[in-house]
Each structure stands twice: as structure tokens, then as C-alpha cells.
Amino acid sequence: MDWLLGTSLGGFLVAVFYPVVSYIIPPETAEASARSVVLGFNPLDVPRNSGQIFKFGSRPGILVRTPSGEFRAFSARCTHLDCTVQYRDDIQHIWCACHNGHFDLAGRNIAGPPPTPLEAYDVNVRGDQIVVSRRG
Amino acid sequence: MIRVAHLPVVITVVAPLILAGSAAGPGALLAQARPGDAACVRCHLEQEEESLVRPVVRFEEDVHRAAGLGCLDCHGLGHEGGEDPASGLAFLSKPSAEEVVRFCGSCHSDAAYMRQFNPSLRVDQLQEYRTSVHGRLLLEEGDTTVATCVDCHPAHEILPPSDPESSVYPQRVADLCASCHADPALMEPRGHETDESDDYREGVHGQLMYEEGDISAPTCNDCHGNHGAAPPGVSSVGNVCGECHTTMAEFFEQSAHEEWFEAEGLAGCAACHGNHDISPPDETTIGLRFDDVCTQCHDPRDPVALEFTAMAVFLTELQEEHELSLAALEEAENAGMEVSTALFELDEVSTVLIRARSAIHSFNYHTVEEVLEPGLEITEAAAQRAEEAMEEHRFRRVGLGVFAGIVLSLVLTLLLKIRQLEGVPSRSDGTIPADKGAHS
């Protein structure tokens, strides 16, 4: 009886502390959905007139650094058929290769079939971090 | 100046019928009319013929009315053959087809005049019309049955193209063109087909436009032009399609086929995809297209057939792997597992598939393979992540069962222990025997 009681108590303690330890030392996975995200690159490493895709929740976002050095971020899902857009430094547009959709540096649909602008995010540079947040 | 309030108005039965669809009543129309137009409005409302009443009723919603223009700005003064004493212009009642074109063009080609209403409005409509099939037939051959401005933009009821009620709203353009181009009486004498509109509706662009409500999908004027409407020439088809299908056009231009197609008089994209009844492309049609189209030049035993089939197989494989991985990840996500990174990475495969379908237009297996390879790597990693997530999910379920068992066992053991302790007889002085107390 005492052995059974001791074993059950030991098992109980293991079952209680295992999740606690797992919580304290989590696996390296990002959060499922986010209202804001800290990008994994330093603002100084992003050249002017360039764009980079980043993960925002489970969806792609695009960070654009304009030729004047300003950071802007948008959803990278084209509003036409959901292809991932890219930055074209030759024409300084956000561009969708699928059907030649063009967006300006404010995310506005300016040519091709995309019916609406890209969803815009807020960008804040805090020291060596870039924080992108959903608006509203 | 005519004073509206003093006009004896005798409204016929026709005006109220037309006004049923309008926000304004006859009195309101008169009150709202510009001073110079009041006489026109009053007289037209009294008419018995619907065609005479309709212009003044419908004009209230016309873009020209919104811009501050009225009857006299287009028709001038001097009713029934008279002349406007100020300008000397003759009254323009119902202009002929040729007069319509010149008349509309007189303002719409004048950049200085149009700028005061909308500086961004184009002023090359007349110039374009002259180059169109319609314009050439009318102005060079005197064919008055062709479309002029008012056939597409009905006079007195022109709405902005963005208005769903406008005759040129994207979802109404195919019907507008079909009103002539599906009419055998008009088309057969010219040797034209009449099924383009029906074909368009069945094709991928028509399905997008009407079944999915995507007004950004191309309609007649996007490929043929609007004021300069003309069929694209054989050598121009690729440029027209390439306006949207840029990457496909680039691959095609880099392939040897562009030159061969031109030499054979094949109309680029349309040679394989058709023009109005363009079927939605998928991997299964690649093989079919080889039999239908490629064998016109290629021998069916040509090694290129194998290469083409291999492209289809490779594409199908990625498509299927993508669907399986996505389903597995969604199952894991529904089970409460964290797989957002894998879903994010898998998202790229949709773009890879579109790029690969574009790369087919290079007609080169290795080019397609180069595009597809990263997609297969992503789907493989995603499937593995889904498996790991479900394995972890199973571990958690088993762990929960074991934990529940341990708790139950602990509770039962404690109960038994308590009962055991309660079953020990105590001494009259309340103390526990030494041998029993040592265990507790």
C-alpha cells in the first residue's frame, strides 16, 4: 500500500512538473497568430530601395525600405489571387509576378488586375529591432 | 430667363412611367433644370412618345448633368432648324452616326476644355476611334450600322464606368458588345461569328467575372481596346495576354517557339489556349494539348512528347504533395498544435506552382524542374512537420491518459490508506499503538 501510494505520488509530481518545465523551456516555434512581430533582422542590414518577406502569423508580409530610407510594411498577399508579391528595385514598385499586378510604395494598386490595395501595417524601429504591427 | 413656377405643365402618362425608376418627380425635374433648359424639360415631359420623354428624365443622372452641362450645351438654341443668334450654331436635334462621333469628339478631344471637369480624363477617344474597326467602317466606308459613341454610352443616361448600372461597367461590357456581335443579322453579312460572348462566359475569364464576381478579370475591351476596338493581330496576341500573364510571355519569348509560331502564322497564346473560350489551365490539360496542338508540328513519337508528359507529371506531383501537406498541417492545427511556421513556408508552394505553370511556356523540362524542385522540398518539410506535430499530439494524449490514471490511482490509494488508518482500533486513552504509529 505504501509503495503504491509513493509511486502514485511520484507519478503525480512528474505529471505536474513536466508541463511546467516544458513551459519554462519552450520549443523554438513562433506564436500562431500575432498582432505584432519583431523581425529577425537589423534595420541597418536592410538596404535602401529593397524589400524582404517576413512571417506575420502564418501569412507572409513584405517589409520595404524606400529609396529615401523609410520603412513600410504590407501584407505580401496579392489582392488579386493571393500570390506572394515581391519588391522590384528597378521600378520601385511592389509587384506580383502572377498577373503583373503593380502596387506603389504606399501599397496602392496602380496597375494590373489587383482590385484593392495591400493591407498596410505599422512599422516601428526600436534600436536594432524592427517591430511590425497590425493596424486598428 | 424662363421662370419655372409660371410654366403651365401638362404631364402626360408617359413621364410618370419613366420617372418610376427615378428619384425625381416631374415638378422636381423642372425645378432642378438649368434656366435655359426649363423650356426643353417642360415640353419634353408633355410628349406622348417615350423616346422624347426619356432624355430629360434620364439626363438627371447623367455624368454631363453632374458636370453642370445642360440641353443647350449639346443641342444649342434655335429649335426646329433655327440658329442660335449668339453663336450662329444650328439646333442639333438627333445627330447622324457620323455627327455623333464628331460632336462628342469636339469636346472630348479638347484637352483644355476637358481639364476644367477632370484633368485626368483622356482626350484621345476620337483618335482611337478612327483606328478602330468601327471607326474605319463608319468614317472611311460610310457604314452607319457600326457602333458609335452613343451605342456604348447611351445619350442622356451616361453613368461613370464604376457605377454598376453603367453600360460599360465591367460585368456589363460583354452584354453590351454582344448586343451587336451576337446578332446574326449584323454579323453574318460581315462573315463574323456570333458566339464570342457565350464562349467568353464559359472561359476562365468569364467565370472569374460572373461566377466569382472578380471585376478585375479581363473583358472584351481589355483585349480588344475600347475606343480603338480591333482584334489583336496574330503577332500581337502574346503582347495582349502578356499584359497580365507577364512571366508566361517572358518564358515564351525566350523559347524557340515564338519564332516558329510566327513563321507558321500561329497566334501565340491563342494557338494553344483559344481566345474567348479559354479553359482554366490545369496539369491534366498539358497532355491533351500535346495531342491537340503540338502534334500539328511535332511527331507523336518525338522525344519532346516525353519531356512534355514529364512536365505534367512533375507538376501534378507537386500539386498533390501540396494538397496532402496542407491537409496534414490543417489537421495538426485543428488538433491544437503549433504549425504556423510550416503553414507559412507551405504558402510559398502556391506561388511556386504558378511560376512552374508559367515556366511550361519555356517548353523546356529542365527549366520547369528548376522551378519545381524548391516546392517539393517545402512540401516534404511541411509533411514531416505535420507528422511530428501529430506525433507530439499523440504523446500529449497518452500523457494526459497516464496523468489521469496517476491521479485516479493516487486518490484511490489515499482513500484506501485513510480507510486502513480509520480501521485501526484506538486505546481508551486515545493513543495509537507504537507499532501502528510508526507506519503513519
HADDOCK unambig.tbl for C-alpha pairs under 7 A between the chains (distance, minus, plus):
assign (segid A and resid 4 and name CA) (segid B and resid 413 and name CA) 6.95 0.50 0.50
assign (segid A and resid 5 and name CA) (segid B and resid 410 and name CA) 6.30 0.50 0.50
assign (segid A and resid 5 and name CA) (segid B and resid 413 and name CA) 5.66 0.50 0.50
assign (segid A and resid 5 and name CA) (segid B and resid 414 and name CA) 6.96 0.50 0.50
assign (segid A and resid 8 and name CA) (segid B and resid 406 and name CA) 5.61 0.50 0.50
assign (segid A and resid 8 and name CA) (segid B and resid 409 and name CA) 6.21 0.50 0.50
assign (segid A and resid 8 and name CA) (segid B and resid 410 and name CA) 5.01 0.50 0.50
assign (segid A and resid 9 and name CA) (segid B and resid 410 and name CA) 6.35 0.50 0.50
assign (segid A and resid 11 and name CA) (segid B and resid 406 and name CA) 6.18 0.50 0.50
assign (segid A and resid 12 and name CA) (segid B and resid 403 and name CA) 6.90 0.50 0.50
assign (segid A and resid 12 and name CA) (segid B and resid 406 and name CA) 5.96 0.50 0.50
assign (segid A and resid 12 and name CA) (segid B and resid 407 and name CA) 6.32 0.50 0.50
assign (segid A and resid 15 and name CA) (segid B and resid 403 and name CA) 5.86 0.50 0.50
assign (segid A and resid 30 and name CA) (segid B and resid 341 and name CA) 6.97 0.50 0.50
assign (segid A and resid 32 and name CA) (segid B and resid 338 and name CA) 6.24 0.50 0.50
assign (segid A and resid 32 and name CA) (segid B and resid 340 and name CA) 5.28 0.50 0.50
assign (segid A and resid 55 and name CA) (segid B and resid 344 and name CA) 6.86 0.50 0.50
assign (segid A and resid 57 and name CA) (segid B and resid 340 and name CA) 6.63 0.50 0.50
assign (segid A and resid 58 and name CA) (segid B and resid 340 and name CA) 4.69 0.50 0.50
assign (segid A and resid 58 and name CA) (segid B and resid 341 and name CA) 6.10 0.50 0.50
assign (segid A and resid 58 and name CA) (segid B and resid 343 and name CA) 5.94 0.50 0.50
assign (segid A and resid 58 and name CA) (segid B and resid 344 and name CA) 4.59 0.50 0.50
assign (segid A and resid 59 and name CA) (segid B and resid 344 and name CA) 5.47 0.50 0.50
assign (segid A and resid 60 and name CA) (segid B and resid 344 and name CA) 6.72 0.50 0.50
assign (segid A and resid 83 and name CA) (segid B and resid 351 and name CA) 5.59 0.50 0.50
assign (segid A and resid 84 and name CA) (segid B and resid 351 and name CA) 6.47 0.50 0.50
assign (segid A and resid 97 and name CA) (segid B and resid 247 and name CA) 6.47 0.50 0.50
assign (segid A and resid 98 and name CA) (segid B and resid 245 and name CA) 6.70 0.50 0.50
assign (segid A and resid 98 and name CA) (segid B and resid 354 and name CA) 6.72 0.50 0.50
assign (segid A and resid 99 and name CA) (segid B and resid 244 and name CA) 4.40 0.50 0.50
assign (segid A and resid 99 and name CA) (segid B and resid 245 and name CA) 4.91 0.50 0.50
assign (segid A and resid 99 and name CA) (segid B and resid 246 and name CA) 6.35 0.50 0.50
assign (segid A and resid 100 and name CA) (segid B and resid 243 and name CA) 6.99 0.50 0.50
assign (segid A and resid 100 and name CA) (segid B and resid 244 and name CA) 5.00 0.50 0.50
assign (segid A and resid 100 and name CA) (segid B and resid 245 and name CA) 6.47 0.50 0.50
assign (segid A and resid 100 and name CA) (segid B and resid 246 and name CA) 5.73 0.50 0.50
assign (segid A and resid 112 and name CA) (segid B and resid 244 and name CA) 6.41 0.50 0.50
assign (segid A and resid 113 and name CA) (segid B and resid 216 and name CA) 5.01 0.50 0.50
assign (segid A and resid 113 and name CA) (segid B and resid 217 and name CA) 6.71 0.50 0.50
assign (segid A and resid 114 and name CA) (segid B and resid 216 and name CA) 6.76 0.50 0.50
assign (segid A and resid 115 and name CA) (segid B and resid 216 and name CA) 5.98 0.50 0.50
